[in-house]
Amino acid sequence: MEVYFLSGLGADKTVFQFLNLDYCTPIFIDWIYPQKKEPLPQYALRLKKAFIPDNAFIIGLSFGGMLATEIAKQYPQIKTILISSSKTINEIPGFYKIAKYLPLHNSFPGGGHKWLMMRMEKLFGLKNADSIKIYKELIKNSDPVFNRWAIDAIVNWSNIELPPNTIHIHGTHDHVLPYKNVKCNFTIKKGGHLMVMEQADIISQMLKDIITTEIFNEPVLSSSASRFDHLYQA
């Protein structure tokens, strides 16, 4: 089974390297270059048309989850799993929205973005030395032009539709997209924003359970509890 992965802002497939994906054929989608002032939904659909079939499984991390949400809205046969992400603008913290009206990110130099991100590993919940090393390499190699566009696309995102073909996994210790703001299907206790790296064993098992069972055919799950909850103690 092919499973398509969309990484987070400033990241690439390296962020998924600690996951055990032996139950599927992972396909890691590379970013395409955005058009000038391109809105997030339009970019998501261009990405889908370029790489992703109509009946795919998509796993979207953070920014990648927002893109996956937009794809899921237009393609109900696609099954999407969001990790450390937001499905609607209601799940994005209010202070992010300030940037829509005070877009300082557009005037911030690209090198400045990297300098700031290099010092934010604790915000992302990173403690393991290997995870921190990889995180800093990702930031070092990221494209500041793409990052600036992506930040602008996020703060101007206006989605309020919740596609039913979506399952959301979130950590209680996510400080980038705080847990209190989201309604998720599965909770990772003490999981940070990059729990896909720090709690890779737990996330791997959860993804395998979701993808290899009929859970997408079940009734809508509760917003805060999980029938797998006993398995996922970070």
C-alpha positions in Angstrom: 0.0 0.0 0.0 1.3 3.4 -1.0 1.1 6.2 1.7 1.9 9.8 0.7 3.7 12.0 3.2 3.6 15.8 3.4 6.1 17.3 5.8 6.0 20.5 7.9 7.1 24.0 7.2 10.8 24.2 6.7 11.1 20.4 6.7 11.5 17.6 4.2 11.2 13.8 4.3 14.0 13.6 6.9 11.6 14.5 9.6 9.9 11.1 9.1 13.1 9.0 9.2 12.5 7.6 12.7 9.1 6.1 11.8 8.7 2.4 11.2 6.9 2.2 7.9 7.4 -1.4 7.0 3.7 -2.0 6.5 3.4 0.4 3.5 5.3 2.0 0.6 6.0 5.5 1.8 6.1 8.2 -0.9 7.5 11.5 0.4 6.2 14.5 -1.6 8.7 17.3 -2.4 7.5 20.8 -2.4 6.8 22.5 -5.7 7.5 26.2 -6.0 4.6 28.4 -5.1 3.1 31.0 -7.4 3.3 34.6 -6.2 0.7 35.2 -3.4 -0.7 31.7 -4.0 -3.3 30.8 -1.4 -2.9 27.6 0.6 -5.9 25.8 -1.0 -4.7 26.5 -4.5 -1.2 25.3 -3.7 -2.5 22.1 -2.1 -4.6 21.2 -5.1 -1.6 21.8 -7.5 0.5 19.5 -5.3 -2.2 16.8 -5.3 -2.6 16.9 -9.1 1.2 16.7 -9.6 1.9 13.7 -7.2 -1.1 12.2 -5.5 -3.8 9.8 -6.9 -7.5 10.2 -6.2 -7.8 7.3 -3.7 -4.6 7.8 -1.7 -3.7 7.7 2.0 -2.1 11.0 2.9 -0.2 11.7 6.2 0.3 15.5 6.7 2.6 16.9 9.4 1.9 20.4 10.7 1.8 22.7 7.6 1.5 19.5 5.5 -1.7 18.6 7.5 -3.3 21.9 6.5 -2.5 21.1 2.9 -3.9 17.6 3.3 -7.1 19.0 4.8 -7.6 21.1 1.6 -7.0 18.1 -0.5 -9.5 16.0 1.5 -12.2 18.6 1.1 -12.1 18.2 -2.7 -11.4 14.5 -2.8 -13.6 12.7 -0.4 -12.2 9.3 -1.4 -8.8 10.3 -0.1 -8.1 9.3 3.5 -6.0 11.8 5.4 -4.2 11.6 8.8 -3.0 14.8 10.3 -0.2 14.9 12.9 0.5 18.1 15.0 -1.6 20.2 12.7 -4.8 22.3 12.4 -7.9 21.5 10.4 -9.5 24.9 10.5 -8.6 28.5 11.4 -10.4 27.9 14.7 -7.5 25.6 15.7 -4.8 28.2 15.0 -3.8 30.3 18.0 -5.0 33.9 17.9 -1.5 35.4 18.0 -0.8 33.8 14.6 -3.7 35.6 13.1 -2.1 38.9 14.1 0.4 38.3 11.4 -2.4 38.6 8.9 -2.8 42.3 9.7 0.8 43.0 10.8 2.8 40.9 8.3 6.3 41.4 9.8 7.3 38.0 8.4 7.3 39.6 4.9 10.0 42.1 5.8 12.1 39.8 8.0 15.3 38.7 6.2 15.5 35.0 5.2 18.6 34.6 7.3 16.8 36.0 10.3 14.1 33.4 10.0 16.7 30.6 10.1 18.5 32.3 13.0 15.3 32.4 15.0 14.2 28.8 14.1 17.7 27.4 15.0 17.0 28.5 18.6 13.5 27.1 19.0 14.1 23.3 19.4 12.5 23.4 22.9 9.3 25.0 21.5 9.1 22.1 19.1 9.4 19.6 22.0 12.8 18.3 21.0 15.0 16.8 23.7 16.9 13.9 22.0 20.3 14.9 20.6 19.7 13.2 17.3 16.4 14.9 16.8 17.9 18.3 17.6 20.7 17.7 15.1 18.3 16.7 12.3 16.1 19.7 13.1 18.9 22.1 12.8 20.0 20.6 9.5 16.5 20.9 8.2 16.3 24.6 9.1 19.8 25.2 7.7 18.8 23.7 4.4 15.3 25.2 4.1 14.4 27.7 1.5 13.6 31.1 3.1 11.5 32.2 0.1 9.3 29.2 0.4 9.1 29.6 4.2 8.0 33.2 3.9 5.3 32.3 1.4 4.1 29.4 3.6 3.9 31.6 6.7 1.8 34.1 4.7 -0.4 31.3 3.3 -1.0 30.0 6.8 -1.9 33.3 8.4 -4.3 34.1 5.5 -5.9 30.6 5.5 -9.6 30.8 6.1 -10.9 27.2 6.1 -13.8 26.4 8.5 -14.8 23.1 6.8 -14.0 19.9 8.6 -13.7 17.1 6.0 -15.1 13.7 7.4 -12.3 11.7 5.7 -9.7 13.1 8.1 -8.2 11.7 11.4 -6.3 14.1 13.6 -3.4 13.0 16.0 -2.2 15.7 18.4 0.1 15.9 21.4 -0.8 17.4 24.8 2.6 19.3 25.0 2.4 20.9 21.5 3.5 24.5 22.0 3.4 25.5 18.3 -0.3 24.5 17.8 -1.5 24.1 21.4 -3.6 21.1 22.2 -6.2 23.2 24.0 -7.2 24.7 20.6 -7.7 21.5 18.6 -10.3 18.8 18.5 -8.4 15.6 17.7 -9.3 12.0 17.4 -6.2 10.6 19.1 -4.1 12.1 21.9 -0.4 11.5 22.5 0.2 12.3 26.2 3.3 14.6 26.6 3.7 14.7 22.8 5.3 17.8 21.4 5.0 19.4 17.9 7.7 17.1 16.5 6.6 14.0 18.3 6.9 12.2 15.0 10.6 12.3 15.8 10.7 12.2 19.6 7.9 9.6 20.0 8.4 7.8 16.8 7.6 4.3 18.2 4.3 5.4 19.5 3.4 7.3 16.3 4.5 4.4 14.1 2.2 2.0 15.9 -0.7 4.4 15.8 -0.3 5.0 12.1 -0.1 1.3 11.4 -3.3 0.7 13.4 -5.2 3.4 11.6 -4.1 2.5 8.1 -4.4 -1.3 8.4 -7.8 -1.3 10.1 -11.3 -0.1 9.0 -11.3 2.9 11.3 -12.1 5.3 8.5 -15.3 3.4 8.0 -16.4 3.8 11.6 -18.6 6.6 13.0 -17.0 9.9 13.8 -14.7 9.6 16.8 -15.0 11.7 19.9 -12.9 14.9 19.9 -10.7 14.1 22.9 -10.6 10.4 23.7 -9.2 7.5 21.7 -10.2 3.8 21.8 -6.4 3.2 21.4 -5.6 5.6 24.3 -4.0 2.9 26.4 -1.4 2.2 23.7 -0.2 5.8 23.3 1.4 7.0 26.5 4.3 9.1 25.4 
